Amino acid sequence: MTRLFNFALFCAIVTLTLSMTAFAGIDGKGNRIWRPVAESALAKRVERPETARYEVFRLDKKELKQAFGAAPLEFSAAALETETILEIPTPEGQMVRFRIEESPMLSPEVAAKFPNWKTYQGRGIDDPTATARFDMNANGFHGYVVGANGTFLIDPYSQRDRTNYIVYYKGALTTTRDSFTCGFRGEIKEK
């Protein structure tokens, strides 16, 4: 009798957990938020620093907005009861999962002026050492992931293209300038 009770309790817990989890990486039809893209099909990037190696993915913005809309606010009661899982691409072209929560970074006054600027935090599921920050605003989606396998970024393919994105390791950026030069010519006065 005890085994039967334990099994029933286990099934109830699993069912409850699954009902509280929103998996945002794939929609109900099996469509992914991110799809690999052949770079040869895209216009050449010209406005950003080059990276030695990267992968290109197409973003379904509608699906991403739904995923972000399901994310609970950090430190809220909903964050304790609900899990939203977002699947994102890596520089190797694989997909990894993160538990995400909305993590506002703007003051309430600024957020009221720019209601479409949203920021999120993520905790790695496939790599528990990974943490992430994501944002969505008028300039598109941006992701910054730090984990045991390194730090990688997700940025728009170009300044004019907010549908396609590159995923690359931070160390893969190559500089096009010899060195940084500050162009400030004024005088700084201390009070």
Buried (B, 14 or more C-beta within 10 A) or exposed (E): EEEEEEEEEEEEEEEEEEEEEBBBBBBEEEEBBBEEBEEEEBEEBEEBEEBEEBBBBBBBBEBBBBBBEBBBEBEEEBBEEBBBBBBBBBBEEEBBBBBBBBBBEBEEEEBEEEEEBBBBBBBBBEBEEBBBBBBBEEEBBBBBBBBEBBEBBBBBBBEEBBBBBBBBBBEBBEEEEEEEEEEEEEEEEEE
